[in-house]
Amino acid sequence: MKQPLIGLTCSLNETETRISAYRGYADALLSCGALPVVLPLTDDIPALLERFDGFVLTGGGDIDPRRYGQWQKPCCGAITPARDEMELALARALSERPDKPALGVCRGLQVMNVALGGDLYQDIAAERGAEVMRHRQSQPENCASHEVIVTMSSLLDEVVHAHSIEVNSLHHQAVRRLGAGFEPCGVASDGLIEAAALSGHPFYLGVQWHPERMWEKTDSDRAIFTAFVEACRAGR
């Protein structure tokens, strides 16, 4: 059986001279039998959908708040308009393609949510303060820092086969209001949404943590990549 071909969205450096993706995504997907490819920044979304079996919306910087109807507050970080444009278009298109599995990681979850009409906390600490735990951990990136409570009978539950999992946490923004059809399937103990899936889509899943940093030692994180690759095979 041929390897599923997986498109990875890219980060863009500040001077817009280099695109890249964290190696952990590629290593995890290769270990599950897929062939990952870093995507260029392009507006030809139909060509990507035609060529690739599935897509990972990778982590990275902040989305321009104007994309979800807010003005940029001082607490918002650096934005990359070209990346926003491509990823939001891709996420919208994927939401309408049940044959094309999509996995969003950290920023990727947020892109999915904004693409579906939802919005974000521009900075958790600034906008929620003492109501929430620290979500940008001081531990190494490949170490867990808090628990996620998994919604029973959700897509995440079907993937990890557990009602709670330990995750790392490397973000300062988070989902605030969910987009249309996007349903929570994992929350932190402080109530922040940590995972969501699109109702009616076989595999349109976003997670707020970084499984690509922990897949080699955490069963639940490896299970996410395994399930995603199997969904890509099934959709071929």
N, C-alpha and C positions, 0 to 999 in steps of 0.2 A: 504494500500500500504506500502511495506517495505521501511524503511529508506535507502536512498542511502548511501553506505559506501565510505567515502572519506579518501584518504591517504594524510597525511601532512608530507612533508619533514622536517627533523630535523636539529637543530643546534647542534654543537658538541663543548664542552668546551675545553679550551686550553690544558688540560692534557689528553684529549680524554678518559674521564671516565664517561661522562654523556651526553645523548642525551635529547633534550627538544624542545618544541615549545611554543610560546607565547599563553597564555590562550585565548586571544581575538579571534583567529581563531576558536577554538573549540566552544566558546560561540556563535559566529555568526552563525556557521554552524548548531549547535544544535537548535538554534532559528528558523532556516529555515527548520527544519525537517530532517536534515542529521545526520549521525553518523560518527564523525571524529575519526581517529586513527593515532597516531604518528608512522611513518615508521622507521624501523631500517635502518642502512646503509648496503645495500646489492647490489650485482651485478646481482641478479636474477630478472631482470626487467620483463621478461615474466610472472613470478609468480605474481608479483604485478598487472600487467595489467589484468590477469585472475581474480584476487580476488576483485579488487576495481572498483567502478563505476566512479570515478573521482579523480583528484589530485590537491592539492594546493602546489605550489612551494613557500615556505615561505621566509621571509626576513632573513637577516643575514650579514655575513662578505663578503669580496671581493673574486672574482674569480681570480685564478692564471692567470695573463696576458699571460702566455705562451699558454694558451688554445685558445687565439684569436690572436696569432702571434706577441705578443709584449714582450719585456723584462720588468721586474718589476722595476718601477721607485720608488724613495724614497717616493713619495706621495701615493703609494698604501698601503692599510692596510693589516692586518693579513689575511692569506689564510688558507684553510682547504682542503688539497688534496683529502681526502676520500669523503668529501661532494661533491666537484666538480665532481669527477668521477661518483658518483651515479646520481646526479641531471642532469648532461649533458646527460648521457645515457637515463635517464627517459624522459627528455624533447624532445630528438630526437625521441624516440619511440612514444611519445604522438602526435607528429606532423604528424605521419603517421597513427594515429588511430582516425578517425572522430567520433567513438562511445565512446571515452573517453575524456570528457571535462577536460580542464586544466586551472587553474587560477594561474598566477604568481604575486607575490607581492614584490615590491622593488628589492631585489636580484633576486627574481623569474623571473621578467621581463628580467633582465640582463642575467640570465641563458638561458631563452628561446632564446634570441637574439644570444648569443654565440653558442648555439646548432644548430642554423640555419645558422651559418657562419658569423654572424655580429661581431662587436667589441664594445669597451667601452672607455669612458674617464676614465682613472685611478683615476683622481681627478679633479672635475669640476673647482674648484678655481685655481688650478695650471695650468691647460691646457686651460681654457677659460677666467680666470681672470675677469676683469671688464665688460666683455661682457654679463655676466649672473648675475641673482639675487642670493641671498643666498638660498641654497637648504637644508642646515642643520639648521632647524629653532631653534630659541631661545624660542618660545612659548611651552607650554606643548604639549605632543605628541597627545592628543585628541582634539587639536585645529587646525583649518585651518590656513594656512599662505600664500597661494597664489592661483591664479586661474588657471584652466586648460581649454583650449579651445577645445571643443569636435568636431571632424570631423563629418560633416553631413553624414547621412546614413551609418555610420560605426557601428561595433558591439557595441562599447561603447555608441554610440548615441541610439541604440536600447535598451540598458540596462538601461541607466539613464534618457532617454527622456529629455535631456537638451543640450543646445549648449555651456554652460559653467558651471563648477562646482568648488566649493572651496575644497581644499585638504590640508592635512598636508604634511610635507616635511622633511625627516629624512635621507637623503642620501648624499654621497660625490662623488659617481660615477654615470654615466648615459650612456645610449645608444648613441653611436657615429654613426657608420654605421650600418644600418639595415641588418639583415640576409635575405636570400632568401625567398620571399613570405611574410615576416613580414611587415605589413603596419601600418603606424602611424595612431592612431585614437584619440589622444589627445596630445596637446603640451602646454607648459608653455608660458607665454608672452615673454620670452627671447628666445624662439625657441627650447629649449630642449624637446626631446620626453618624454612624460609622460605616454603614453599608446600605445600599439600596438596589433594587432590581425593578425593571420595567414590566409591569403587569401585561401578560399575554405574549411576551417575547421569550423564546426558549433560553436565550443567554444574553442578557444585557445587564451586566452586573458591575457596580462600582464599589470600591472599598477605600476607606480613608487612610488606612495604614499602608505600609510598604512591604508586601510579601516578597518582592524581588530581593530584599535584603535579608530575609530569614528563611527562604524556602529550603535551604540545605539542612536546617536543624529543627524546623517546626512542621509537624504533620499537616496542620490546617492550611499553612501557606503553600506547601507543595500541592495539597489537594485542590487549591484554587487554580493553579496552573494546569494540573492534570485534567480537571473537569473542563476548563476552557478549551484545551487542545482537543479533547474528545468531542466537544460540541462542534469544533471546526471540522473535524473529520466527518461527523454526522451530516453536516451541511453541505459537503462537497457534492 
